Amino acid sequence: MVAVSIVIITRDQSEILVECLDKAKLITDDIVIIDNGDTNNQDYTKGCRIFKKSWDGYGANKNKGVLAAKYDWVLSIDADEVPDDALIKALHSLNYINPTIVYDIKFRTYFGDKMIRFGSWGKDHHIRLFNRNIVRWLDTTVHETLVIPPNVQVEKIDGYLHHYSVKNAVEYDVKNSLYAKLSAVKYFNSGKKPGLVKLYISPAFGFLKNYILHLGFLDGREGWQIAKITLRNTRRKYRLLSQMQGIKPKKQVYKDSFAIEY
């Protein structure tokens, strides 16, 4: 076991969470689950510390887990993500001495049973291992955001987190529609304006970048569905933001030049 706390936020995601926890138990003796649904009293959660918390957004709820962690080093994993053996081995090889280092982890993302090799999904990676005394999550409702001080060094680590994102196109569209609404509210509260570029050019450019420049078309039907649905919901996000203009924002969500948004 290594002196790292694994923090997971979840809501009724037992299907992948079972495998996630099996692998997590090979890494650490401290697994913190921030539960917004009903994962209590399950056999596969034995040995984990479960905290029933209200939903205050992705970043806010991840911070609840960070505060409850036993160790200062935190590995943040979502309930639909599974570390592979190479990543587990790499985590055991780190010395965890320098708190000003964060670790960038590569992802392998799945659309149903198919691993996506191209497009934006094929290049996915995120900083997920950090020291809580140096790095924190911003309390945002969507697209959780890490605040990385300028003196922090980013290092890559071997292995992958396998992300079982969605089962099919319908689920992906529903999920993206929700994110579009949450993002519109977030942008509105921070005073962001949609503009003509965001409304009309950004969605089309995003599609071309994902599907053509990053070779998303090589993933076949799934690559087309990912690019098409992403285009649709980028448009939806900025149209919703446009409709909200004229209403005074209630608060600023964040303004931090060192924020890394996922």
C-alpha positions in Angstrom: 0.0 0.0 0.0 1.1 3.6 -0.7 0.5 6.7 1.4 -2.1 8.0 -1.1 -5.8 8.5 -0.5 -8.1 7.7 -3.4 -11.2 10.0 -3.6 -14.2 8.9 -5.6 -17.5 10.8 -6.0 -20.4 8.6 -7.1 -24.1 8.3 -7.5 -25.6 4.8 -8.3 -22.6 3.7 -10.5 -22.1 0.3 -9.0 -21.5 -1.5 -12.4 -18.1 0.0 -13.0 -17.5 1.0 -9.4 -17.1 -2.6 -8.4 -14.1 -3.0 -10.7 -12.8 0.5 -9.8 -12.7 -0.4 -6.1 -11.1 -3.8 -6.7 -8.2 -2.0 -8.4 -8.2 0.8 -5.8 -7.7 -1.6 -3.0 -4.4 -2.7 -4.6 -3.1 0.8 -4.2 -4.1 2.1 -0.8 -5.7 1.5 2.5 -7.7 4.7 2.3 -10.5 4.9 -0.2 -12.9 7.8 0.4 -16.3 7.7 -1.4 -18.4 10.8 -1.5 -21.9 9.3 -2.1 -24.8 11.3 -3.6 -26.9 8.2 -4.3 -27.1 4.7 -2.7 -23.8 2.9 -2.6 -24.0 2.3 1.1 -24.0 -1.2 2.6 -22.7 -2.9 -0.5 -20.2 -5.8 -0.3 -17.9 -4.2 -2.8 -17.6 -1.0 -0.6 -16.2 -2.9 2.4 -13.0 -1.3 3.6 -14.0 2.1 2.1 -15.0 5.2 4.1 -18.3 6.4 2.7 -19.7 9.9 3.3 -23.2 10.7 2.4 -23.1 14.3 1.1 -25.5 16.7 -0.7 -24.7 17.5 -4.3 -23.0 20.9 -4.6 -21.2 20.3 -8.0 -18.3 18.3 -9.2 -15.5 20.4 -7.9 -17.2 21.1 -4.5 -17.9 17.4 -3.9 -14.4 16.3 -4.8 -13.1 18.8 -2.3 -15.3 17.2 0.4 -13.4 14.0 -0.3 -10.0 15.7 -0.3 -10.8 17.1 3.2 -11.8 13.7 4.5 -8.7 12.0 3.1 -6.2 10.3 5.5 -3.2 11.3 3.4 -2.0 14.5 1.9 -1.4 12.9 -1.5 -4.7 12.4 -3.3 -5.6 10.3 -6.4 -8.9 11.5 -7.8 -10.8 8.8 -9.6 -14.4 9.0 -11.0 -16.8 6.1 -10.4 -16.7 5.1 -14.1 -12.9 4.9 -14.2 -10.6 1.9 -13.6 -6.8 2.1 -13.1 -4.9 -0.6 -15.0 -2.0 -2.7 -13.7 0.7 -0.5 -15.2 -0.7 2.6 -13.5 -0.9 0.7 -10.2 2.7 -0.4 -10.5 3.8 3.2 -11.3 1.9 4.5 -8.3 3.8 2.1 -6.0 7.1 3.3 -7.5 6.7 7.0 -6.6 8.4 8.4 -3.5 5.8 11.1 -2.7 8.4 13.4 -1.2 8.0 16.6 -3.3 4.6 18.2 -2.8 5.1 20.6 -5.6 4.9 17.8 -8.2 1.6 16.8 -9.8 1.1 13.7 -12.0 -0.6 13.7 -15.4 -2.4 10.4 -16.1 -3.3 9.1 -19.6 -6.8 7.9 -20.3 -8.3 5.2 -22.5 -11.9 6.1 -23.0 -14.7 3.8 -24.2 -17.9 4.4 -26.1 -20.0 1.3 -25.2 -17.6 -1.6 -25.6 -15.3 0.2 -28.0 -12.1 1.9 -27.0 -11.8 5.2 -28.8 -8.3 5.7 -30.3 -8.7 9.0 -32.1 -10.3 12.4 -31.8 -10.2 14.3 -28.6 -11.0 11.2 -26.6 -8.0 9.4 -28.0 -5.7 12.1 -26.7 -7.3 12.4 -23.2 -5.1 12.9 -20.1 -5.6 14.7 -16.8 -3.8 15.7 -13.7 -5.3 13.4 -11.1 -2.6 12.9 -8.5 -1.6 15.8 -6.3 -0.8 17.0 -2.8 -3.8 18.7 -1.2 -1.5 21.2 0.6 -0.6 22.7 -2.7 -3.4 21.9 -5.2 -7.2 22.1 -4.8 -10.4 21.8 -6.8 -12.4 24.9 -7.4 -16.0 24.6 -6.2 -17.5 24.6 -9.7 -20.8 22.9 -10.6 -19.5 21.3 -13.9 -16.1 20.6 -15.6 -14.2 20.3 -12.4 -11.2 22.6 -12.3 -7.9 22.2 -10.6 -6.0 25.2 -9.4 -2.3 24.7 -10.1 0.2 27.2 -8.5 2.9 28.5 -10.9 5.7 26.8 -9.1 4.3 23.3 -9.5 5.9 20.8 -11.8 3.8 18.5 -14.0 5.1 15.0 -14.6 3.6 12.1 -16.6 3.2 8.6 -15.2 3.0 5.2 -16.8 -0.3 3.4 -17.2 -3.8 4.4 -17.9 -7.2 5.2 -16.3 -9.8 3.3 -18.3 -12.8 5.6 -18.6 -16.1 3.8 -19.4 -17.8 7.0 -20.4 -21.1 6.1 -22.0 -23.0 3.0 -23.2 -24.4 4.5 -26.4 -25.2 7.6 -28.4 -28.5 8.3 -26.6 -26.7 8.3 -23.2 -24.0 10.5 -24.5 -26.5 13.0 -25.9 -28.4 13.1 -22.6 -25.2 13.5 -20.6 -23.9 16.3 -22.9 -27.2 18.1 -22.8 -27.0 18.3 -19.0 -23.4 19.5 -19.2 -24.4 22.1 -21.7 -27.1 23.5 -19.3 -24.7 23.5 -16.4 -21.9 25.1 -18.4 -24.3 27.9 -19.7 -25.2 28.7 -16.1 -21.5 28.7 -15.0 -20.5 31.0 -17.9 -23.4 33.3 -17.2 -22.6 33.6 -13.5 -18.9 34.4 -14.4 -20.0 37.2 -16.8 -19.0 35.4 -20.0 -20.7 36.6 -23.2 -21.5 34.1 -26.1 -20.6 36.3 -29.1 -21.0 35.3 -32.7 -17.7 33.3 -32.8 -18.8 31.1 -29.9 -22.4 30.8 -31.3 -21.5 29.8 -34.8 -17.8 29.3 -35.4 -16.7 27.4 -32.3 -19.1 24.5 -32.7 -18.1 23.9 -36.3 -14.4 24.3 -35.6 -14.7 21.9 -32.7 -16.3 19.3 -35.0 -13.6 19.7 -37.7 -10.8 19.5 -35.1 -12.2 16.4 -33.4 -13.4 14.5 -36.5 -10.9 15.6 -39.2 -7.7 17.0 -37.7 -7.6 14.5 -34.8 -8.7 11.7 -37.1 -11.9 10.9 -35.2 -13.4 9.5 -38.4 -11.0 6.5 -38.0 -13.1 5.4 -35.0 -16.0 4.7 -37.5 -19.6 5.1 -36.4 -18.6 5.9 -32.8 -16.2 8.6 -33.9 -19.0 10.2 -36.0 -21.5 10.0 -33.1 -19.0 11.6 -30.7 -18.2 14.5 -33.1 -21.8 15.1 -34.0 -23.2 15.1 -30.5 -20.3 17.3 -29.2 -21.1 19.8 -32.0 -24.8 19.8 -31.1 -24.2 20.4 -27.4 -21.6 23.1 -27.9 -24.2 25.0 -29.9 -26.8 24.3 -27.2 -24.5 25.6 -24.5 -23.9 29.0 -26.2 -27.5 29.3 -27.3 -28.6 28.9 -23.7 -26.0 31.4 -22.6 -27.3 33.8 -25.2 -30.9 33.4 -24.0 -29.8 34.2 -20.4 -28.2 37.6 -21.3 -29.9 40.6 -19.8 -30.3 38.8 -16.4 -27.8 40.1 -13.8 -25.4 37.4 -12.7 -25.8 36.3 -9.1 -22.1 35.6 -8.4 -18.7 35.1 -10.0 -17.9 31.4 -10.3 -14.1 31.8 -10.5 -11.3 33.9 -11.8 -8.0 32.2 -11.4 -5.2 32.4 -14.0 -3.8 29.0 -12.9 -7.0 27.0 -13.1 -7.0 23.9 -15.3 -10.5 23.1 -16.4 -11.4 19.5 -17.3 
